[in-house]
Amino acid sequence: MKILISNGSTDPIYTQIYTQIKASIIKGEVEQGEALPSIRSLAKDLHISVITTKRAYDELEKEGYIETIQGKGTYVAIQNLDLLKEQKLRVIEELLVKVVNESNSMGLRYNELIEMLDILYRGE
C-alpha cells in the first residue's frame, strides 16, 4: 500500500492518510485481515508525527475499517465489502443529485452535463 502526502493539499495530513487507506480497503487493494504498517513505522516512512498517523488510524478504527489488537498490530477489519461499496455509492448519488440540481438551476442541458462529466472522468 502506497500513501502519498501532498503538502499543497488543503486537507490535513491525517485526512490524506485516512482517505487513501479507506479507499484502498473499499477497492479491495488491501485484503481483509491484512496487517497495516505500525503507527510508528508509517510515521517514519512518511516523515510525519506519530500523533498524526495515530489520528488517521483512530478515525479508521472508529468507522470499522481497521482493528488494532494489543501487542499484535493493526489489521484491516473483516467486514462486508458490499456494504462499504453501497455506502460509497450513496455518497456519490447524493453528490450527483446536487450536480443535477445546480445544472438545472443554470439551464445546463443534459448533453452538456454528460460531456463535462466525460471530460472530468477521463481526466482530459
Buried (B, 14 or more C-beta within 10 A) or exposed (E): EEBEBEEEEEEEBBBBBBBBBBEBBBEEEBEEEEEBBBBEEBBEEBEBEBEBBBBBBBBBBEEEBBBBEEEEBBBBBEBEEEEBEEEBEEEEEEEEEEBEEEBEEEEBEEEEBEEEEEEEEEEE
